[in-house]
């Protein structure tokens, strides 16, 4: 499991020019069951995506499809983690150690 943290590197006016294509990118990866949850940071300085992928190479390949990445309006930080606890409704996401 991966946490992808996006931080905008350009003005929101420039970021917003790519928002529709970014949403289409998100929808594509939700449909592929790669993204679990996503949303904007508060204050609006970027966003966060919780992703399920095979490995870090797959995560980087996905990031490189993001219109924000292509337009160079955001930088990305990726943190891999092993979910060991969750609320009952998300228990299927956890891993036994």
PyMOL commands that set and color helices and strands:
alter all, ss='L'
color gray80, all
select helices_A, chain A and resi 12-16+19-31+56-63+67-70+88-93
alter helices_A, ss='H'
color red, helices_A
select strands_A, chain A and resi 2-8+35-40+46-51+74-80
alter strands_A, ss='S'
color yellow, strands_A
deselect
rebuild
show_as cartoon
